[in-house]
Amino acid sequence: MCQQLPIDKIAVLSMYDMDGVTTVPVPGRRCPACLERGQTVWVIPGKCCPTCGTPVN
């Protein structure tokens, strides 16, 4: 089952920087059908929503 994150960026630990933590954008979109019901479900473009099955482009 897919883990759903209610954020649009993920913190990634870096082995090569002295900064330690870097944020990168997540290539996802919110499911429009779930959004209408007040839920935030992130889906990879071109896949179906794991909650309701709606295709997300």
N, C-alpha and C positions, 0 to 999 in steps of 0.2 A: 504494500500500500504506500502511496506517495505521502510524504510529509508536507503539510501545508504551512507556509510561513507568511504571516501577515505583514511582511515588510517588502520593500522593493530593492534592498541591498543586503548583501551578506558580508559579514566580517570574515576575512581569511587571514590566518596566521602566515607570516612570510618568513621563509628560511634565509632569504638573501638580503633583506633590508634591515637596517638598524631600527626602523620605525616600529616593527613588531606586528602591527595590525593594519590591514589595508581593506578598504571597502570597494567592491566591484558591483556594477549593475547586474541584476538578474534578468535574463531574457524571458520574461513571463508577462502574461496579461491577465487581468481579472476576468472571471467568467461573467458575462453580461446577465445571464439568467439568475445566477446566485446573487449578483449585485442588486438586482431588482427586489430580491427577498431580504435584503439587508445583510447578506453574508459576503465575506471577502475570501474568495478562493482563487489562488494563482494557478495558471495553467500555461504550459509551454505552447507557444503558437503552433498551430497545425495538429494539436492533440485534442482529445475530448476531456471535459471537466470530470475529475474523479468523483465529484459529489452528485452531479445531476446528469452527466453524459452529453452535455451540449458541446458541439464542436467549436473551438476557439481559433480564429485565424489572426 
